[in-house]
Amino acid sequence: WFECVSMMVILLNCVTLGMYQPCDDMDCLNDRCKILQVFDDFIFIFFAMEMVLKMVALGIFGKKCYLGDTWNRLDFFIVMAGMVEYSLDLQNINLSAIRTVRVLRPLKAINRVPSMRILVNLLLDTLPMLGNVLLLCFFVFFIFGIIGVQLWAGLLRNRCFMEENFTIQGDILLPHYYQPEEDDEMPFICSLSGDNGIMGCHEIPPLKERGHECCLDKDDYYYYNSVRQEFNVSGMCVNWNQYYNVCRTGNANPHKGAINFDNIGYAWIVIFQVITLEGWVEIMYYVMDAHSFYNFIYFILLIIVGSFFMINLCLVVIATQFSETKQREHQLMQEQRARYLSSSTVASYTEPGDCYEEIFQYVCHIVRKAKRRTLSLYNSLQDRRQGRMEPGSAKLGVNGKGQRHYRHCRKHNSLKYTPHALVQPIAVTLTSDPNNCPRCHRVQREAARRLSILDSADSDQEEGGAGEEQGEGRRGSEGAADLEKEEEEGEEGGWLRLCGDLWREVRVKLRGIVDSKYFNRGIMIAILVNTISMGIEHHEQPEELTNILEISNVVFTSMFALEMILKLTAFGLFDYLRNPYNIFDSIIVIISIWEIIGQSDGGLSVLRTFRLLRVLKLVRFMPALRRQLVVLMKTMDNVATFCMLLMLFIFIF
């Protein structure tokens, strides 16, 4: 609970840090900022008390003490930085660099989440091996940077200028060099006379006005300017771009000076942008325009070596270290499990399955337990009712014993039944076999009834008189009626057993059908045809095609629903739900039926999208694809841990 409370405080601190607004909360005059400040003071006090408690409990210095752990040293640094911040606030000294240390507080969450801590330790374990890879990367990038500086230093500054003796009469202001109308993002870089670049100043396109190319020279400008103003003739403008015909080195590099090979530092920036595979094509075009067409070889080699090889080499190192760490952790878990089994009194220990299997087995256990309890309660109620229906059975001890035997026979399906509780050995043999219970029931009731008839006959013979014959006749008729009733019950039980056997045979036949390869192939073909029918649908399709597709959708939905019903009948509810693929199939069938019903009412068009999930039913028929999906699902826990760590670092930055 101590770690849970600490984790909650860390999450609260993340919320309060995220609500901080620098523009509004610098002077902290509003109520929201004051409330956040109170929370921040409480969080700092909690962290300080936690540090003091751990120091008292563990000691301060030493291998097993507080400062012996790296994560505790991080906590200590954060608390000390908070103390420095509060002491500066008391002195009215505002040092914003100290305030930024509080954003490291969410790092305390790493030590509280074991899986995240293991992942961070893994990444720290990879640092020595990654250091060698990064050293190799530095060496390779240094070579590529030197090549870039030697070949292209200053070339990305090339621009097309006007001639030095070029003069313009009038008040016209023109830029010093040619620049496309867009902006600095796409400059026109030309090739010097000594280089073999693609672009030259003669490649500059004519100037355009109102969508029309200008066709006049500077000498015609003053004569035709009045004509254009008077008649508004298109194209009557001077093409000033034709005078930018001298290529020489200027002062500006592309992208506000960020992209160039003027020194090794800027070359590394360009190399890093190239290996990120983002925006490298424009840089390659700049160099090809200024120097040579064959400069693309440099960039292709840089991408192959830097992006494809070096970056993936880092991933290989991390994956190798990860597998070694996982193997070490797995071996440690096996040793702990073996030690637990050696000290445990549990005789049979099974390896735990996946989460769904464990939950399903627990739910089945609960349902079976409730079923047994319900049957036991029903049997006890039946026993009480039977006891009220036969009040004469209390006269004889033998009859009472038979009643007890009957109760134990009715409880043969209860797990709490103990045969040694019975007195007669014959009762144990009867109740140990469940098939003997109905017969035992009938024999014992008939014997008790005959004993009661004989007992009543003996008492009536002692009384004598004319009423003797009438009493015997009445009792004889009652006994005959009871015997007929017993025969009817026996016939009814026989019919029930016959129906049960027939139902079991039907289920066995159905199970053979749904498990056959022909049935599965038929379902797979239906899924493929359904996928093709969904792919045929397009915009503005004919009405006949729409009707055919809707009818085919109803047909395929009926087929999949029939498959679900057959499997439910063959396997039963629990065996059907034991397979997760069956649950997925049933969800798709239910959504499809719901979509058909909703479509008839004129709504629920969103559910049409779920038809695409039928394609995933093919996974169960393709073992290789199913294995890939299983592996993918089993990596989700590691991916989730990594995403948590990634979000934590994104939040801090």
N, C-alpha and C positions, 0 to 999 in steps of 0.2 A: 504493500500500500504506500510505502514511502516513495518508491520509484514512480508509482502511478501519480501521486500528488505532484511530484517534481515534474513529471511529463506534462501534466495539465497546466502547471505554471509556465512551462516553456512555450506551450501552444498559446496561452494567453499573452505571453510576451510577443510572439509572432504577430498576433492580431493587433496589439497596441503599436508595435513598430510599423506595421503596414498602414495604420490610420494616421501616421505622422505626416503633416503637410508643411514642408519647409517655408513656403511663401507666407502662410497664415500663422504658423506656430513659432516663428522665430522669437517674438517678444512674449508669447504665451499670455495673451490678455483675455481670450474668450474662455467660456466654460468648458468647451470640449477639450481644449489643450490642458486646462487645469485638472480635469478628470483623468486624462491620459498621464499627466505627471504624477498624480497620486498612485495610479496603477504601477507606474515605473518605479516609484519609491518602494512600494510593497514588494515588487518582484526582486529588486536589488536586496532588500532586507532578507527575503526568503533564501536567495542564493547565498548570501553571506552566512546566515544561520546554518544552512546545509553544509557549507564548507567547514564551519567551526565544529559542528556535530561530527563530521567525518574525521576531522583532525583529532578530536578527543577520543573517538572510538578506535581509530586505526593507528594513531601516532602520526608524527609529521614527517620525519626523515627516516629513510630505510627502504629496503627492497619491497617489503610487504606493507609499507605505510602509505600515507595519503599521497605524498609527492613522488612515490615510486611508480605511480601509474601515469601514463601519458595523458589520458583523458582528464584525470584529476588536475594535472598541471595546467591543462587548458582552462578548466573551471577556475583555478586559482588566478590565472592571468586575467580572466574576464572580471572577476571580483575586484582584483587590485586596480584594474583600469577604471572600474566604476567608482572606487574610493578616490582615485586621483581626480576623476571628473567632479565628484561632489565637493572635494576640497577646493578645486578651482572655482566652482560656483560660489562657495562661501567667500572667496577672495575677489569675487566679481570679475574673474578672468574667463573670457569665453574662448576656449580652445576647441574648435570644431573637430580637429583630428582625433582628440580623445573621445569625443562623442561618437565617432564612427565605430569605436571598439564595441559598443553595445550591440551592433548588428551581428557580432559573432556569438551572441547568446544562443540563437537557434542551433548552433553546433553542439550544444550540450545534449540535444535530442539524440545524437548518434550513439552516445554511450547507453542510452535508455532502451534502444531498439536493438535486440541481439542480432537480427539478420543484417541490419544496416551496419552494425559494428563489425561483423564478420566481413562484409563487403569492403568497408574502408580499410580494415587490416589487410585484406587481400590486395587492394590497390597499393597500399604502402609496401607490401611484400614484393610487388612487381617493380618498385622504383629502381633497385640495383640493376635488374635486367633491362628495364626501360632506359636507364641512363646510358647503357652501351648503345642501344638503338638510336637514342637521340643524339649521341656523339657521332654516330655514323651519318645520321640525317644532317647534322651541322656540317660535317665534312663534305657531303655531296652538295648541299646547298651553297657552301662556300665556293666550291668549284664552279657551279653554275652562275653564281653571282659574279665571280671574276670574269668569266667568259662574257657575260652581259655587259659589264663595265668596259671591257676591252673593245667590244664591237660597237656598242651603241651609246656611249657616253655623249650626251648633248644632242643626239640626233632627234629626239622627240621634241626639241625646241624649234625645229625647222618650220618656217612659215613662208608664204608668198608675199613679198613686199613690192611696192612700186619702185620705179627707178628713182635714183637720187635727184636727178635734174628734172623730175616731173613737176610741172606747175599747173595750177588751176586758177583761172580768173573767176573772181566773184567770191561769194561768201559760202561756198560749199565745203563742208567738213566731212572728210572720209577717214576711215580707220587706217592705222599704220600698216596693217597686214590683213590679208583676206581671212574672214571668219564666216562660216556658214550662219544662216539666220537663226538656227536653233539656239545653241548656247555653247559654253565651253566644254560640255560633255562630249561633243563629237567635233574636235578640231580638224582642220585640213592640214595634214602634215605632208610636206613635199620632200622630194629627194634631191640632194645636192648633185652638182654636175659630176663629181667623182664617184658617186654611188650608183647602184643599179636598182633603185627603188621603183615601186609600181607607179606612184603618183608624181606628176610634175605640175608646174604652174599652168601649163597649157591645158590641163584637165579641168580647170575651174569652169563651172557652168556659167552661162550668161545670167545677168541680173534680171529679175522679174518684177513687174509692177502690175497689180490687179490680175495676176494669173497669166500675163502676156510677157514674152521675152522682149527686153529692150534691144533696139537695133541701131542706135545712133552713136556717133563718136562725140568726143568732147568739143570738137570744132563746130558741130552742128547744133550744139545744145542751145545757144542763145538765139539762133534763127528759128528753130522749131519749137522753142518753149512757148512763144506767144501763140503759135498755131495750135498747140496742144491745149492751151488754156481756153482758146476760142472755140475750137471744134471738138475737143475731147477725143482725139484719134488714139486708138489703142496701139501700143508699141512705140509711141513717140516719146521715148525716154533714152537716156544715155546708158550704155552698158559699161559701167565703171569697172566691172570685174576683169575686163580684158587688159587693164593696165597693171594688174598684180601679176607680173611675169618674172620676177626675180626671186629665187629661192635662196634664203640665207638663214643663219641661226638667230633666233630671237631670244626673248627673256623668259617666256612662260612655258611650263610643261603642262601636259593634259591633267584634267581633274584637279585644278587649283594647285598644280605642282606636285601632286602625290605620286603620279605614275612617271617614273623615269629610271634610267640606269646611270645617273651621274656619279654615284658612289656606291659602295658596297651595302650601306644601310638601306638606301632606297631600292637597290636591287633585291635585297631580301624581302622587302615589303611586296614587291611585284611577284617574286617567286612564291610567297605565301598565298597571294591572291590567286595565282595560277593553279596551285595544287588544291585549292578549295573548289576548283572547277566552276567558279562563279565569275563571269565577266572576263575570262581569259582570252576570249576570241577577239574582243576589241583591242586588247593590248597587242596580240599577235598581228592584227591588221595595221596598227600604228607602226610597228617595227618593220613589217613588210613594205609599207608605203615609203618609209624613210630610207631603208637600207637595201634589202634584197628580198626577192620572192622566196628564196630557199631558207629563210629564217624560220619557217614553220617546223623544220627538223628539230631545232632547239626546243621549241615548246612541246612538241610531241614526245621527245625524250624526257623532258622535265615532268610531264604528266605521267608517263609510264613509270619512271623511277621514283618520283616524289609522291604522286597521288596513289598509284596502283600498288607500288612495291613498299615504300617506306611506311606509309600509314597502315597498310595491312600487316606489315611486320610488327608494328606496335600491338595490333590486335592479336597476332599469333602469340606474342610474348605474354599478354594478359590472359589469353585462353589457356596457354600451357601452365602458367602459374595458378590459374583458377582450378584446372583439373587436379594439379598436385595438392592444392589446399583442400579441395573437396574430398580427394582420396584420403588425406590425413584426417579430416573431420569425420569421414565415414568410418575409418578404422577406429578412431577414438570412440565413436558411438557404438560400434560393434563390441569393443572391449567393455564399455559400460553396460551394454545389454547382457553380455555373457556373465559379467560380475553380478548383475541383478538376478539373472536366472539361477546362478549357483547359490545365491542366498535366499532365493524365493522358494516358497512351498507350493507354488502352483505347478501341477503335474504337466499339463498340456499348455503350451504357449504357441500361438500362431502369429505369423507376421501380419501386421495390420494392413488392410487393403486401402483403397483410396477413400476419400471423404464421402463420396456418394454411397459406396458400398457399406461403410460403417453406419451412416445415418439410416440407410434402408434396413439393415439388419436390426437396428435398435427399434425402428418403427414396427417392423414385423414382430419383434419380441413383445412390444407393448400390446399390439392387436391380439396376438395369441393369448397373452395373459388375460386380457379383458374377455376374450371368448371363453376361456376356461372358467373364469369367475362367473360369467353369465350362465353357463351350463350348470355349474355347481349350485347356483342360486335357484335355477329352474328345477333341478332335480330335488332339492330340499323342499321347495314348494309343492311339487308333485307328491313327495313322500307324506307331507302333512295332510294333503287332500285325500290321499289314499287311506291314511289312518282314520280320518273322519268318516269315510265311506264304509269301513268295516269295523263297526263298534263291537261286534261279537267276538273278534279275535282276541280280546283281552281276557277271555274266560280261561283259555288254556295256555300253559307255559310253552307248549310246543308251537302253538300258533304264533305266540309273541316272538319266539326264536325265528320262526319262518319269516316273520315281518322284518326282523333285523337282517336276515340273509338277503331279503329282497332289496332293502335299502343299500346294502353293500354291493349287490349286483348292479343297481342303477348308477352307482358311483364308480363303475369300473374305468371310466374315461378320465377321472380326476387324478391329477398328479399327487395329491395328498393322500391317496388311498393306501393303506397299509394292511396287507393280508393277515398279519399276525394278530390283528385286533379281533379277529373272529374266534369263536370258541371251537366250532366243529372243524376238523381237518377237511371234511368233504366240501365245506363252503369255500375253502381256499382254492381247491382244484376247480370249483365251478367258476369263481370270480376271476381266476387268473386267465381264463380264456374268454375274451369279449363275446365270442359267438354263442357261448352257452348262457349268457345272461337272460335273454328273453325266454328261453326254454325253462331255465331255473325259475324264473318268475312265474310262469304258468303252472309248473309242477307243484311249487310250494303253495300257491293260492288254491289249487285243486285239492291238495292234501289237507290244508287247513279247513276248506269248506266241507270236505267229507267228514273230518273229525267233528266239526260242529254239528253236522247232520246226525251222526251216530250218537253224539252226546245228547242232542235234543230228543232223539228217538228213545234212548234209555230212560230219560226223565218222564217222557209221556207214557211209557209202558208201566212205570210205577204208579202213575195216577189212575190208569185204566179208564173204562167207560166208553160210551158211544162216540165221543169226540176224538178217539184215538185214530180211527181210519181217516177222518177228515184232515187231522193235523198232518198225518204222514203224506196224504195226497197233496196237500198244499206245499209241504216242504219238498216233495219230489218234483212238483211242477216248477218250483223256484230253482231247484238244482238243475233241471233240464234247461231252463231259460239261461242260467249262467253258463252252462256248457256250450249252448249255441252262441252266446255272446263271445266266449273265448275263441270258438272256432272262427267267427267273423274277424276278430282281432288278429288271429294267426294268418288268415287269408290276406288281410290288409297289409300286415308286415311282410308277407311274401311278395306281394305286388310292389311294395316300396323297395325291397331288396332287388327285385328284378329290374325295376326302373333305374336304380343306382348302378347296377352292373351294365345296363345298356348305355347309360350316360358315360361311364368310364370308357367303354369300348369306342363310343363316338369321339371322345376327346383324344384317345390314342390314335384313331384314324386321322383326325384333324391335325394332330401334332406331326404325324408322318407326312401329311400334305404340305403344311407350312414349312417344314424343314427340308423338303425335297429341293433338288437343284433346279428342277423345271419351274417350280413356283417362284423361286428367287429370280431366275432368269426372266420370267414373265414380268415380274415387278420392275426389274431393271430396264427392260425394253419399254415398259409403260412410262418410266421416268424419263428415258431418253426422248421418246416421242413427245411427251409433254413439254420437255425443254425446247425441242424444235418448234413446237406450236407456239410457245411463248416468244421465241425469237422471230417468228414470222410477223408478229404484230408491228405495225408502223403507223405513222401519222397519215391522216386522210386516206385510210384504207377503205376498200369497198364495203358496203353494207352486208353483202353475202359473206365475205370473209369474217366480219365481226360476228355474225350469227354462228358461223361454223366454229369459230374459236370459243365462243361462249358455250356451245353445246359440248365441245371437246373438254372444256374445263369441268363441266358437270359430270361428264363420263369419267374423267380421270379422278375427280374427287370421290365419286362413288366407288371406283376401284380401290383407292387407298383406304376409304372407310371400310369396305368389305375386308380388306387385308387386316385392318386393325381388329374388326369383330372376330374374324377367324382366329387370330392369334390370342385374343382375350379368351375365347372359348377353349382353345387348345391348351394354353399354358395356365389359365387362371390369372386372377388379378395380380397376386404378389409375384409370381414368376414372370409375368409380362412386365411389371414395373421394375424388376430387378435389372433389366438391361436399359441403360440410358438412351440408346438409340430408339427403343420402342417409345419412350417418353417423348423424344423429339418428333417421331412420326405422328404420335397422337396429337401433339400440340399443333402440328401443321394441318392435320385433318380437321381438327376443331375450328381452327382459324379459317380454313377453306369453306367449311359448311357455314360458318358465321358470315363470311363474305358473300356467299351465294344468297343467303336469306336477306342480308342487308341490302344487296344489290336489287333484289326484287322490290324492296321498300324505297329504293332511290337514294341510298346513302352508303357510307362506309367505303368510299373509294380508296382510302389509304390502305385497307387490308389487301387490295390487289397486289401490293408490293410483296406481301408475304408468300405469294405463289412462287417467287424465286427461290425460297428456302427448300422447295422440293428437289432442286438440283443437288442439295447437300445430302439427300437420301442415298445418293450413289456412293457415299463414303463407306457405308456398311458392306457394299459389294466389291470394294477395291481394297484389299488388305494393305498394299504398300502405301496408299494415300491415308488409310486409317492410322498406320503406324506413324506417319509424318505428323498427323494432327495430334496424336497422343503425345509425341515428343514435344510438339509446340505447346500443348497445354501444360505439360510438366515443367516447362521453362518459365511459365507465367509468374511463379512466385519470385524467382530471381529477377525477372524483368520489373515486377512491381517494386521490389526493394531498390533496384537501381533507379527507377523513376522517382521514388521518394527522395533518394539522395540527390538526384539531379534537380528536382524542384526545390530542395533545401538550398542548394548552391545558387540557383537562379534567384531565389528570394533574397539571399544575402547580398548578392551582387546588385 
